[in-house]
Amino acid sequence: MTNQRFPGAHAQDGAEHEAVVAERVAALVGFPGAGKTTVGRALQTKFGWRWVDLDTEIERRAGTSVTSIIRVEGEQRFRDLEQQTLQEVLNWPLDVLSLGGGALLRQANLRELRKRTVIIHLAVELDSAVERVLADESAAACRGHQPLRPLLRTGEGLLLRHEIRSNLERLMEARRGIFDAADVTIVTDGRSAEDVAILVAAEREKLLAAERKL
């Protein structure tokens, strides 16, 4: 099931309009466990799309993990880095961008995303999100990596299922309505990453085709 809304471009003539269409990136947003990174990677693999995971790019620039940035410098510092990196990345040759839903909390980010991207909300039910986050956290721990998704953490060590569920419920409640800004919503429950990637590609093309007619 998908649900779509598209604001259209505001170019004054055909040449400008086509330029706006050509630049639009598929921006994948959603709660933890929605599949933003997994689907971005699937689009890169299946269609050869140029893909960037915003958190990964922030980590590359900072030389440390998002978890460490938030733990040591605070979430506000992370949001500043996120905004700066987003503004720069959107100027790259790019087809798809995976980013956390928290980026939509800043109006400056939302304005840039509306202007330059098709915002695609990957929706996930709480139970599915819990299982996916638990699997990812366990896999990271087995590889000796730092824990993922720092905004779900309230302490040290591996998150237990009930902690993940409680923290996800808290986050979802705090950010209720945040994805109303999305142009299209795709439900990821019960679908493989490849199936979702195919839907993302189809919905992006459908929305761009509608924009070309405006």
N, CA and C atoms as a LAMMPS dump frame, in Angstrom:
ITEM: TIMESTEP
0
ITEM: NUMBER OF ATOMS
642
ITEM: BOX BOUNDS ff ff ff
-5.0000000000000000e+02 5.0000000000000000e+02
-5.0000000000000000e+02 5.0000000000000000e+02
-5.0000000000000000e+02 5.0000000000000000e+02
ITEM: ATOMS id mol type element x y z
1 1 1 N 0.84 -1.189 0
2 1 2 C 0 0 0
3 1 3 C 0.876 1.239 0
4 2 1 N 0.548 2.214 -0.829
5 2 2 C 1.263 3.483 -0.841
6 2 3 C 0.261 4.614 -0.779
7 3 1 N 0.725 5.73 -0.273
8 3 2 C -0.098 6.926 -0.199
9 3 3 C 0.757 8.082 -0.642
10 4 1 N 0.276 8.926 -1.576
11 4 2 C 1.156 9.943 -2.113
12 4 3 C 0.54 11.331 -2.109
13 5 1 N 1.444 12.306 -2.036
14 5 2 C 1.118 13.713 -2.135
15 5 3 C 2.338 14.379 -2.733
16 6 1 N 2.151 15.261 -3.667
17 6 2 C 3.304 15.888 -4.307
18 6 3 C 3.006 17.355 -4.561
19 7 1 N 3.867 18.263 -4.065
20 7 2 C 3.574 19.684 -4.176
21 7 3 C 3.818 20.265 -5.56
22 8 1 N 4.642 19.61 -6.374
23 8 2 C 4.96 20.144 -7.691
24 8 3 C 6.041 21.196 -7.637
25 9 1 N 6.562 21.566 -8.799
26 9 2 C 7.622 22.564 -8.882
27 9 3 C 7.016 23.939 -9.114
28 10 1 N 7.875 24.951 -8.946
29 10 2 C 7.398 26.319 -9.098
30 10 3 C 8.19 27.064 -10.16
31 11 1 N 8.771 26.337 -11.108
32 11 2 C 9.546 26.974 -12.165
33 11 3 C 8.622 27.795 -13.055
34 12 1 N 9.2 28.858 -13.636
35 12 2 C 8.406 29.791 -14.434
36 12 3 C 8.386 29.427 -15.915
37 13 1 N 9.332 28.613 -16.382
38 13 2 C 9.325 28.225 -17.787
39 13 3 C 9.76 26.775 -17.903
40 14 1 N 9.63 26.227 -19.114
41 14 2 C 9.891 24.817 -19.311
42 14 3 C 11.304 24.399 -18.982
43 15 1 N 12.306 25.211 -19.361
44 15 2 C 13.703 24.843 -19.128
45 15 3 C 13.997 24.734 -17.642
46 16 1 N 13.535 25.729 -16.884
47 16 2 C 13.765 25.689 -15.444
48 16 3 C 13.031 24.506 -14.828
49 17 1 N 11.84 24.25 -15.307
50 17 2 C 11.027 23.154 -14.773
51 17 3 C 11.733 21.811 -14.96
52 18 1 N 12.283 21.571 -16.157
53 18 2 C 12.962 20.308 -16.411
54 18 3 C 14.2 20.175 -15.543
55 19 1 N 14.898 21.304 -15.269
56 19 2 C 16.084 21.259 -14.429
57 19 3 C 15.721 20.831 -13.013
58 20 1 N 14.608 21.351 -12.501
59 20 2 C 14.164 20.977 -11.162
60 20 3 C 13.833 19.492 -11.104
61 21 1 N 13.111 19.011 -12.105
62 21 2 C 12.746 17.59 -12.153
63 21 3 C 13.986 16.711 -12.159
64 22 1 N 14.959 17.057 -12.995
65 22 2 C 16.14 16.221 -13.155
66 22 3 C 16.939 16.105 -11.866
67 23 1 N 16.864 17.129 -11.01
68 23 2 C 17.682 17.149 -9.813
69 23 3 C 17.029 16.437 -8.632
70 24 1 N 15.752 16.131 -8.731
71 24 2 C 15.078 15.581 -7.56
72 24 3 C 15.646 14.227 -7.148
73 25 1 N 15.963 14.126 -5.871
74 25 2 C 16.525 12.925 -5.266
75 25 3 C 15.418 12.222 -4.488
76 26 1 N 15.468 10.908 -4.412
77 26 2 C 14.555 10.169 -3.54
78 26 3 C 15.126 10.228 -2.125
79 27 1 N 14.484 10.977 -1.247
80 27 2 C 14.927 11.105 0.138
81 27 3 C 14.125 10.142 0.997
82 28 1 N 14.781 9.117 1.516
83 28 2 C 14.113 8.091 2.315
84 28 3 C 14.151 8.482 3.785
85 29 1 N 12.969 8.64 4.387
86 29 2 C 12.874 9.011 5.795
87 29 3 C 11.969 8.015 6.508
88 30 1 N 12.089 7.956 7.824
89 30 2 C 11.252 7.039 8.579
90 30 3 C 11.814 6.822 9.967
91 31 1 N 11.04 6.124 10.796
92 31 2 C 11.483 5.809 12.144
93 31 3 C 12.584 4.737 12.113
94 32 1 N 13.334 4.573 13.202
95 32 2 C 14.3 3.483 13.273
96 32 3 C 13.633 2.147 12.947
97 33 1 N 14.305 1.342 12.13
98 33 2 C 13.77 0.046 11.752
99 33 3 C 12.893 0.087 10.52
100 34 1 N 12.693 1.259 9.928
101 34 2 C 11.829 1.362 8.744
102 34 3 C 12.506 0.8 7.496
103 35 1 N 13.851 0.782 7.472
104 35 2 C 14.558 0.226 6.322
105 35 3 C 15.228 1.252 5.432
106 36 1 N 15.466 2.443 5.951
107 36 2 C 16.02 3.528 5.124
108 36 3 C 17.373 3.155 4.51
109 37 1 N 18.279 2.656 5.335
110 37 2 C 19.608 2.288 4.841
111 37 3 C 19.543 1.044 3.973
112 38 1 N 18.793 0.056 4.404
113 38 2 C 18.688 -1.199 3.658
114 38 3 C 18.077 -0.98 2.279
115 39 1 N 17.044 -0.156 2.208
116 39 2 C 16.393 0.114 0.922
117 39 3 C 17.282 0.985 0.041
118 40 1 N 17.983 1.94 0.639
119 40 2 C 18.925 2.744 -0.13
120 40 3 C 19.981 1.89 -0.779
121 41 1 N 20.502 0.939 -0.017
122 41 2 C 21.515 0.025 -0.55
123 41 3 C 20.911 -0.852 -1.65
124 42 1 N 19.666 -1.266 -1.473
125 42 2 C 18.999 -2.095 -2.482
126 42 3 C 18.798 -1.325 -3.782
127 43 1 N 18.483 -0.035 -3.696
128 43 2 C 18.334 0.79 -4.894
129 43 3 C 19.672 0.948 -5.613
130 44 1 N 20.733 1.059 -4.852
131 44 2 C 22.065 1.143 -5.44
132 44 3 C 22.42 -0.152 -6.161
133 45 1 N 22.132 -1.268 -5.536
134 45 2 C 22.478 -2.567 -6.102
135 45 3 C 21.618 -2.912 -7.315
136 46 1 N 20.315 -2.708 -7.2
137 46 2 C 19.39 -3.156 -8.257
138 46 3 C 19.374 -2.226 -9.458
139 47 1 N 19.422 -0.915 -9.206
140 47 2 C 19.262 0.051 -10.292
141 47 3 C 20.514 0.887 -10.572
142 48 1 N 21.558 0.682 -9.777
143 48 2 C 22.762 1.482 -9.961
144 48 3 C 22.594 2.923 -9.515
145 49 1 N 21.616 3.189 -8.654
146 49 2 C 21.39 4.548 -8.171
147 49 3 C 22.561 4.998 -7.308
148 50 1 N 22.906 6.257 -7.43
149 50 2 C 23.944 6.846 -6.588
150 50 3 C 23.312 7.142 -5.228
151 51 1 N 23.845 6.506 -4.197
152 51 2 C 23.206 6.527 -2.882
153 51 3 C 24.159 7.033 -1.81
154 52 1 N 23.623 7.835 -0.9
155 52 2 C 24.361 8.29 0.279
156 52 3 C 23.488 8.083 1.503
157 53 1 N 24.085 7.53 2.546
158 53 2 C 23.441 7.469 3.856
159 53 3 C 23.971 8.658 4.646
160 54 1 N 23.083 9.569 5.045
161 54 2 C 23.528 10.818 5.641
162 54 3 C 24.305 10.596 6.936
163 55 1 N 23.851 9.683 7.783
164 55 2 C 24.567 9.429 9.037
165 55 3 C 25.98 8.915 8.767
166 56 1 N 26.125 8.05 7.77
167 56 2 C 27.443 7.522 7.422
168 56 3 C 28.364 8.636 6.946
169 57 1 N 27.823 9.576 6.169
170 57 2 C 28.628 10.701 5.694
171 57 3 C 29.017 11.62 6.852
172 58 1 N 28.118 11.822 7.791
173 58 2 C 28.437 12.619 8.978
174 58 3 C 29.573 11.96 9.757
175 59 1 N 29.504 10.651 9.918
176 59 2 C 30.546 9.922 10.639
177 59 3 C 31.886 10.015 9.921
178 60 1 N 31.848 9.936 8.594
179 60 2 C 33.095 10.032 7.828
180 60 3 C 33.762 11.382 8.043
181 61 1 N 32.957 12.423 8.039
182 61 2 C 33.5 13.767 8.21
183 61 3 C 33.987 14.01 9.634
184 62 1 N 33.221 13.512 10.595
185 62 2 C 33.557 13.754 11.999
186 62 3 C 34.657 12.836 12.508
187 63 1 N 34.884 11.725 11.809
188 63 2 C 35.891 10.771 12.249
189 63 3 C 35.471 9.98 13.469
190 64 1 N 34.165 9.945 13.731
191 64 2 C 33.642 9.181 14.861
192 64 3 C 32.187 8.838 14.575
193 65 1 N 31.587 8.021 15.417
194 65 2 C 30.225 7.557 15.189
195 65 3 C 29.197 8.59 15.638
196 66 1 N 27.995 8.479 15.085
197 66 2 C 26.895 9.324 15.528
198 66 3 C 26.649 9.107 17.02
199 67 1 N 26.744 7.857 17.458
200 67 2 C 26.578 7.544 18.884
201 67 3 C 27.537 8.365 19.732
202 68 1 N 28.81 8.42 19.32
203 68 2 C 29.813 9.174 20.075
204 68 3 C 29.55 10.674 20.025
205 69 1 N 29.15 11.172 18.859
206 69 2 C 28.869 12.608 18.736
207 69 3 C 27.779 13.012 19.721
208 70 1 N 26.689 12.252 19.745
209 70 2 C 25.572 12.587 20.621
210 70 3 C 25.946 12.399 22.084
211 71 1 N 26.681 11.339 22.378
212 71 2 C 27.044 11.059 23.763
213 71 3 C 28.004 12.114 24.314
214 72 1 N 28.972 12.543 23.5
215 72 2 C 30.018 13.456 23.966
216 72 3 C 29.628 14.919 23.796
217 73 1 N 29.036 15.253 22.633
218 73 2 C 28.775 16.657 22.311
219 73 3 C 27.306 17.04 22.374
220 74 1 N 26.427 16.042 22.453
221 74 2 C 25.005 16.339 22.584
222 74 3 C 24.263 16.28 21.255
223 75 1 N 22.946 16.106 21.34
224 75 2 C 22.142 15.98 20.123
225 75 3 C 22.146 17.266 19.305
226 76 1 N 22.187 18.42 19.971
227 76 2 C 22.174 19.68 19.237
228 76 3 C 23.368 19.782 18.298
229 77 1 N 24.537 19.349 18.752
230 77 2 C 25.732 19.359 17.9
231 77 3 C 25.538 18.421 16.717
232 78 1 N 24.96 17.263 16.968
233 78 2 C 24.694 16.337 15.872
234 78 3 C 23.746 16.956 14.856
235 79 1 N 22.698 17.637 15.321
236 79 2 C 21.736 18.251 14.402
237 79 3 C 22.4 19.348 13.563
238 80 1 N 23.348 20.063 14.162
239 80 2 C 24.079 21.078 13.399
240 80 3 C 24.899 20.426 12.285
241 81 1 N 25.584 19.344 12.622
242 81 2 C 26.371 18.618 11.623
243 81 3 C 25.462 18.022 10.555
244 82 1 N 24.316 17.526 10.972
245 82 2 C 23.349 16.942 10.052
246 82 3 C 22.868 17.98 9.049
247 83 1 N 22.532 19.176 9.524
248 83 2 C 22.051 20.234 8.638
249 83 3 C 23.135 20.654 7.651
250 84 1 N 24.34 20.844 8.153
251 84 2 C 25.444 21.248 7.28
252 84 3 C 25.726 20.191 6.221
253 85 1 N 25.771 18.939 6.636
254 85 2 C 26.078 17.852 5.704
255 85 3 C 24.966 17.689 4.674
256 86 1 N 23.719 17.796 5.106
257 86 2 C 22.586 17.676 4.192
258 86 3 C 22.66 18.739 3.095
259 87 1 N 22.931 19.974 3.473
260 87 2 C 22.999 21.057 2.497
261 87 3 C 24.07 20.791 1.446
262 88 1 N 25.19 20.221 1.868
263 88 2 C 26.277 19.957 0.932
264 88 3 C 25.99 18.731 0.066
265 89 1 N 25.484 17.676 0.686
266 89 2 C 25.234 16.427 -0.04
267 89 3 C 24.193 16.625 -1.146
268 90 1 N 23.212 17.485 -0.908
269 90 2 C 22.173 17.704 -1.918
270 90 3 C 22.704 18.389 -3.168
271 91 1 N 23.933 18.857 -3.132
272 91 2 C 24.562 19.426 -4.324
273 91 3 C 25.386 18.396 -5.089
274 92 1 N 25.467 17.186 -4.568
275 92 2 C 26.22 16.127 -5.24
276 92 3 C 25.362 15.476 -6.328
277 93 1 N 26.02 14.813 -7.311
278 93 2 C 25.258 13.948 -8.233
279 93 3 C 24.699 12.782 -7.417
280 94 1 N 23.407 12.701 -7.294
281 94 2 C 22.803 11.8 -6.327
282 94 3 C 21.438 11.363 -6.81
283 95 1 N 21.067 10.107 -6.509
284 95 2 C 19.744 9.594 -6.85
285 95 3 C 18.894 9.306 -5.621
286 96 1 N 19.545 8.845 -4.543
287 96 2 C 18.793 8.478 -3.346
288 96 3 C 19.606 8.829 -2.106
289 97 1 N 18.901 9.326 -1.089
290 97 2 C 19.517 9.74 0.165
291 97 3 C 18.717 9.141 1.311
292 98 1 N 19.408 8.449 2.213
293 98 2 C 18.774 7.912 3.42
294 98 3 C 19.095 8.834 4.588
295 99 1 N 18.074 9.251 5.334
296 99 2 C 18.32 10.14 6.462
297 99 3 C 17.291 9.919 7.555
298 100 1 N 17.688 10.215 8.774
299 100 2 C 16.803 10.014 9.905
300 100 3 C 15.66 11.007 9.919
301 101 1 N 14.541 10.596 10.495
302 101 2 C 13.375 11.459 10.548
303 101 3 C 13.621 12.741 11.322
304 102 1 N 14.577 12.721 12.249
305 102 2 C 14.869 13.91 13.034
306 102 3 C 15.316 15.087 12.195
307 103 1 N 15.833 14.806 11.003
308 103 2 C 16.263 15.897 10.118
309 103 3 C 15.088 16.782 9.723
310 104 1 N 13.878 16.23 9.737
311 104 2 C 12.698 16.997 9.343
312 104 3 C 12.262 17.986 10.419
313 105 1 N 12.852 17.894 11.598
314 105 2 C 12.472 18.779 12.689
315 105 3 C 12.932 20.213 12.457
316 106 1 N 13.957 20.384 11.65
317 106 2 C 14.455 21.723 11.35
318 106 3 C 13.837 22.229 10.053
319 107 1 N 13.25 23.389 10.119
320 107 2 C 12.567 23.942 8.95
321 107 3 C 13.525 24.184 7.79
322 108 1 N 14.773 24.549 8.078
323 108 2 C 15.746 24.772 7.011
324 108 3 C 15.985 23.481 6.229
325 109 1 N 16.065 22.366 6.947
326 109 2 C 16.236 21.072 6.278
327 109 3 C 15.014 20.734 5.442
328 110 1 N 13.841 20.963 6.007
329 110 2 C 12.603 20.618 5.31
330 110 3 C 12.449 21.442 4.037
331 111 1 N 12.819 22.718 4.103
332 111 2 C 12.74 23.56 2.908
333 111 3 C 13.637 23.027 1.793
334 112 1 N 14.866 22.637 2.154
335 112 2 C 15.787 22.109 1.152
336 112 3 C 15.288 20.789 0.577
337 113 1 N 14.765 19.937 1.431
338 113 2 C 14.26 18.647 0.971
339 113 3 C 13.056 18.82 0.057
340 114 1 N 12.162 19.726 0.387
341 114 2 C 11.004 19.979 -0.466
342 114 3 C 11.419 20.509 -1.83
343 115 1 N 12.464 21.315 -1.837
344 115 2 C 12.908 21.948 -3.078
345 115 3 C 13.684 20.984 -3.961
346 116 1 N 14.451 20.07 -3.347
347 116 2 C 15.414 19.277 -4.107
348 116 3 C 15.096 17.794 -4.188
349 117 1 N 14.121 17.315 -3.428
350 117 2 C 13.904 15.873 -3.352
351 117 3 C 12.432 15.505 -3.467
352 118 1 N 12.208 14.226 -3.67
353 118 2 C 10.913 13.596 -3.429
354 118 3 C 11.047 12.931 -2.061
355 119 1 N 10.301 13.391 -1.087
356 119 2 C 10.41 12.853 0.272
357 119 3 C 9.546 11.598 0.367
358 120 1 N 10.192 10.471 0.601
359 120 2 C 9.495 9.185 0.648
360 120 3 C 9.562 8.634 2.065
361 121 1 N 8.419 8.536 2.699
362 121 2 C 8.316 8.02 4.057
363 121 3 C 8.185 6.504 4.014
364 122 1 N 9.17 5.82 4.563
365 122 2 C 9.089 4.368 4.717
366 122 3 C 8.442 4.094 6.065
367 123 1 N 7.184 3.673 6.031
368 123 2 C 6.404 3.471 7.254
369 123 3 C 6.584 2.056 7.776
370 124 1 N 6.59 1.915 9.09
371 124 2 C 6.765 0.605 9.705
372 124 3 C 5.941 0.547 10.982
373 125 1 N 5.313 -0.593 11.213
374 125 2 C 4.578 -0.795 12.454
375 125 3 C 5.555 -1.049 13.596
376 126 1 N 5.115 -0.76 14.796
377 126 2 C 5.989 -0.852 15.966
378 126 3 C 6.613 -2.242 16.115
379 127 1 N 5.8 -3.299 15.986
380 127 2 C 6.33 -4.65 16.194
381 127 3 C 7.44 -4.978 15.203
382 128 1 N 7.251 -4.607 13.942
383 128 2 C 8.281 -4.863 12.932
384 128 3 C 9.542 -4.06 13.229
385 129 1 N 9.355 -2.797 13.626
386 129 2 C 10.502 -1.945 13.937
387 129 3 C 11.307 -2.514 15.092
388 130 1 N 10.622 -3.018 16.11
389 130 2 C 11.312 -3.598 17.271
390 130 3 C 12.187 -4.765 16.835
391 131 1 N 11.635 -5.676 16.04
392 131 2 C 12.394 -6.849 15.62
393 131 3 C 13.59 -6.462 14.755
394 132 1 N 13.412 -5.498 13.877
395 132 2 C 14.511 -5.076 13.001
396 132 3 C 15.622 -4.405 13.8
397 133 1 N 15.242 -3.521 14.722
398 133 2 C 16.252 -2.833 15.54
399 133 3 C 16.994 -3.833 16.409
400 134 1 N 16.264 -4.771 16.997
401 134 2 C 16.897 -5.794 17.832
402 134 3 C 17.905 -6.601 17.025
403 135 1 N 17.537 -6.992 15.813
404 135 2 C 18.44 -7.759 14.955
405 135 3 C 19.685 -6.952 14.598
406 136 1 N 19.5 -5.67 14.281
407 136 2 C 20.633 -4.823 13.922
408 136 3 C 21.568 -4.601 15.106
409 137 1 N 20.997 -4.365 16.28
410 137 2 C 21.814 -4.147 17.477
411 137 3 C 22.618 -5.4 17.813
412 138 1 N 21.964 -6.554 17.708
413 138 2 C 22.647 -7.814 18.01
414 138 3 C 23.774 -8.074 17.022
415 139 1 N 23.533 -7.806 15.734
416 139 2 C 24.556 -8.008 14.714
417 139 3 C 25.736 -7.073 14.938
418 140 1 N 25.455 -5.819 15.31
419 140 2 C 26.538 -4.865 15.574
420 140 3 C 27.38 -5.316 16.753
421 141 1 N 26.723 -5.82 17.792
422 141 2 C 27.445 -6.292 18.97
423 141 3 C 28.316 -7.496 18.63
424 142 1 N 27.81 -8.397 17.803
425 142 2 C 28.581 -9.583 17.41
426 142 3 C 29.826 -9.207 16.611
427 143 1 N 29.743 -8.127 15.847
428 143 2 C 30.89 -7.677 15.049
429 143 3 C 31.827 -6.778 15.844
430 144 1 N 31.458 -6.503 17.089
431 144 2 C 32.282 -5.642 17.915
432 144 3 C 32.135 -4.173 17.601
433 145 1 N 31.029 -3.812 16.901
434 145 2 C 30.796 -2.417 16.543
435 145 3 C 30.052 -1.694 17.662
436 146 1 N 30.1 -0.368 17.604
437 146 2 C 29.348 0.42 18.57
438 146 3 C 27.85 0.231 18.339
439 147 1 N 27.062 0.389 19.407
440 147 2 C 25.608 0.264 19.256
441 147 3 C 25.058 1.274 18.254
442 148 1 N 23.977 0.883 17.582
443 148 2 C 23.345 1.745 16.591
444 148 3 C 22.233 2.566 17.237
445 149 1 N 21.699 3.515 16.463
446 149 2 C 20.506 4.273 16.834
447 149 3 C 20.604 4.859 18.248
448 150 1 N 21.508 5.808 18.439
449 150 2 C 21.736 6.369 19.769
450 150 3 C 20.519 7.032 20.394
451 151 1 N 19.581 7.533 19.594
452 151 2 C 18.421 8.206 20.168
453 151 3 C 17.458 7.237 20.842
454 152 1 N 17.675 5.947 20.639
455 152 2 C 16.864 4.945 21.337
456 152 3 C 17.517 4.497 22.639
457 153 1 N 18.69 5.016 22.94
458 153 2 C 19.455 4.511 24.068
459 153 3 C 19.318 5.425 25.284
460 154 1 N 19.216 4.798 26.45
461 154 2 C 19.2 5.533 27.706
462 154 3 C 20.328 5.081 28.618
463 155 1 N 21.14 4.109 28.169
464 155 2 C 22.236 3.611 28.981
465 155 3 C 23.232 2.865 28.124
466 156 1 N 24.066 2.064 28.765
467 156 2 C 25.101 1.309 28.078
468 156 3 C 24.628 -0.118 27.81
469 157 1 N 25.386 -0.849 26.985
470 157 2 C 25.123 -2.254 26.76
471 157 3 C 24.089 -2.512 25.696
472 158 1 N 23.876 -3.787 25.418
473 158 2 C 22.939 -4.205 24.381
474 158 3 C 21.51 -3.943 24.832
475 159 1 N 20.738 -3.329 23.954
476 159 2 C 19.343 -3.066 24.272
477 159 3 C 18.532 -4.353 24.259
478 160 1 N 17.677 -4.519 25.239
479 160 2 C 16.77 -5.654 25.292
480 160 3 C 15.492 -5.319 24.533
481 161 1 N 14.719 -6.363 24.185
482 161 2 C 13.525 -6.149 23.377
483 161 3 C 12.562 -5.171 24.041
484 162 1 N 12.322 -5.322 25.337
485 162 2 C 11.354 -4.437 25.994
486 162 3 C 11.866 -2.997 26.044
487 163 1 N 13.195 -2.822 26.116
488 163 2 C 13.755 -1.465 26.097
489 163 3 C 13.588 -0.831 24.721
490 164 1 N 13.862 -1.622 23.689
491 164 2 C 13.69 -1.122 22.324
492 164 3 C 12.244 -0.717 22.09
493 165 1 N 11.324 -1.564 22.509
494 165 2 C 9.899 -1.268 22.297
495 165 3 C 9.487 0.006 23.03
496 166 1 N 9.891 0.108 24.288
497 166 2 C 9.532 1.272 25.085
498 166 3 C 10.116 2.553 24.496
499 167 1 N 11.381 2.499 24.079
500 167 2 C 12.033 3.688 23.548
501 167 3 C 11.491 4.071 22.171
502 168 1 N 11.14 3.071 21.368
503 168 2 C 10.525 3.359 20.078
504 168 3 C 9.143 3.987 20.253
505 169 1 N 8.37 3.472 21.186
506 169 2 C 7.051 4.05 21.458
507 169 3 C 7.187 5.502 21.884
508 170 1 N 8.174 5.764 22.723
509 170 2 C 8.413 7.137 23.184
510 170 3 C 8.782 8.045 22.02
511 171 1 N 9.671 7.563 21.146
512 171 2 C 10.105 8.365 20.006
513 171 3 C 8.956 8.613 19.034
514 172 1 N 8.168 7.562 18.77
515 172 2 C 7.047 7.705 17.839
516 172 3 C 6.011 8.683 18.367
517 173 1 N 5.784 8.665 19.663
518 173 2 C 4.819 9.585 20.259
519 173 3 C 5.342 11.02 20.197
520 174 1 N 6.631 11.19 20.475
521 174 2 C 7.221 12.534 20.477
522 174 3 C 7.223 13.14 19.082
523 175 1 N 7.315 12.289 18.059
524 175 2 C 7.411 12.788 16.685
525 175 3 C 6.164 12.482 15.866
526 176 1 N 5.056 12.385 16.538
527 176 2 C 3.795 12.126 15.844
528 176 3 C 3.539 13.218 14.8
529 177 1 N 3.256 12.82 13.584
530 177 2 C 2.958 13.779 12.533
531 177 3 C 4.164 14.306 11.784
532 178 1 N 5.375 13.902 12.194
533 178 2 C 6.578 14.449 11.567
534 178 3 C 6.659 14.106 10.079
535 179 1 N 6.08 12.961 9.694
536 179 2 C 6.189 12.522 8.306
537 179 3 C 5.01 12.981 7.439
538 180 1 N 4.196 13.868 7.981
539 180 2 C 3.125 14.447 7.167
540 180 3 C 3.7 15.243 6.005
541 181 1 N 4.953 15.644 6.129
542 181 2 C 5.607 16.421 5.071
543 181 3 C 6.016 15.565 3.875
544 182 1 N 5.924 14.257 4.015
545 182 2 C 6.376 13.37 2.938
546 182 3 C 5.475 13.484 1.711
547 183 1 N 6.068 13.282 0.537
548 183 2 C 5.32 13.283 -0.717
549 183 3 C 4.628 11.951 -0.96
550 184 1 N 5.199 10.888 -0.433
551 184 2 C 4.616 9.561 -0.613
552 184 3 C 4.999 8.703 0.587
553 185 1 N 4.084 7.822 0.985
554 185 2 C 4.334 6.877 2.068
555 185 3 C 4.272 5.457 1.523
556 186 1 N 5.278 4.664 1.857
557 186 2 C 5.317 3.256 1.462
558 186 3 C 5.444 2.416 2.728
559 187 1 N 4.514 1.516 2.923
560 187 2 C 4.547 0.631 4.089
561 187 3 C 5.534 -0.502 3.808
562 188 1 N 6.491 -0.699 4.724
563 188 2 C 7.544 -1.69 4.492
564 188 3 C 7.283 -3.022 5.19
565 189 1 N 6.297 -3.094 6.072
566 189 2 C 6.015 -4.349 6.783
567 189 3 C 5.708 -5.471 5.796
568 190 1 N 6.351 -6.609 5.991
569 190 2 C 6.074 -7.778 5.162
570 190 3 C 6.649 -7.707 3.765
571 191 1 N 7.48 -6.743 3.476
572 191 2 C 8.077 -6.601 2.154
573 191 3 C 9.593 -6.696 2.257
574 192 1 N 10.199 -7.301 1.247
575 192 2 C 11.66 -7.37 1.204
576 192 3 C 12.214 -6.006 0.812
577 193 1 N 13.508 -5.807 1.079
578 193 2 C 14.156 -4.548 0.705
579 193 3 C 14.076 -4.329 -0.801
580 194 1 N 14.224 -5.413 -1.585
581 194 2 C 14.156 -5.287 -3.044
582 194 3 C 12.756 -4.873 -3.492
583 195 1 N 11.735 -5.448 -2.882
584 195 2 C 10.358 -5.082 -3.236
585 195 3 C 10.09 -3.608 -2.926
586 196 1 N 10.581 -3.154 -1.771
587 196 2 C 10.389 -1.747 -1.408
588 196 3 C 11.166 -0.847 -2.365
589 197 1 N 12.372 -1.281 -2.735
590 197 2 C 13.175 -0.501 -3.681
591 197 3 C 12.446 -0.328 -5.009
592 198 1 N 11.809 -1.378 -5.483
593 198 2 C 11.053 -1.301 -6.738
594 198 3 C 9.903 -0.307 -6.605
595 199 1 N 9.224 -0.328 -5.449
596 199 2 C 8.137 0.613 -5.214
597 199 3 C 8.651 2.048 -5.149
598 200 1 N 9.792 2.246 -4.491
599 200 2 C 10.372 3.587 -4.399
600 200 3 C 10.67 4.131 -5.793
601 201 1 N 11.305 3.3 -6.618
602 201 2 C 11.646 3.73 -7.982
603 201 3 C 10.39 4.067 -8.777
604 202 1 N 9.358 3.24 -8.64
605 202 2 C 8.117 3.466 -9.387
606 202 3 C 7.4 4.725 -8.911
607 203 1 N 7.336 4.936 -7.596
608 203 2 C 6.647 6.101 -7.06
609 203 3 C 7.401 7.385 -7.398
610 204 1 N 8.717 7.335 -7.356
611 204 2 C 9.509 8.52 -7.721
612 204 3 C 9.249 8.9 -9.179
613 205 1 N 9.258 7.918 -10.054
614 205 2 C 9.025 8.201 -11.468
615 205 3 C 7.601 8.713 -11.692
616 206 1 N 6.643 8.15 -10.979
617 206 2 C 5.252 8.584 -11.111
618 206 3 C 5.102 10.045 -10.689
619 207 1 N 5.726 10.422 -9.588
620 207 2 C 5.621 11.779 -9.089
621 207 3 C 6.339 12.766 -10.013
622 208 1 N 7.484 12.364 -10.538
623 208 2 C 8.219 13.23 -11.451
624 208 3 C 7.454 13.396 -12.774
625 209 1 N 6.814 12.323 -13.22
626 209 2 C 6.014 12.415 -14.444
627 209 3 C 4.848 13.38 -14.238
628 210 1 N 4.245 13.336 -13.055
629 210 2 C 3.147 14.262 -12.752
630 210 3 C 3.666 15.697 -12.73
631 211 1 N 4.868 15.891 -12.204
632 211 2 C 5.443 17.23 -12.127
633 211 3 C 5.772 17.779 -13.52
634 212 1 N 6.199 16.928 -14.415
635 212 2 C 6.54 17.377 -15.764
636 212 3 C 5.321 17.935 -16.501
637 213 1 N 4.144 17.477 -16.1
638 213 2 C 2.919 17.922 -16.77
639 213 3 C 2.416 19.252 -16.246
640 214 1 N 2.964 19.708 -15.093
641 214 2 C 2.493 20.953 -14.508
642 214 3 C 2.952 22.168 -15.294
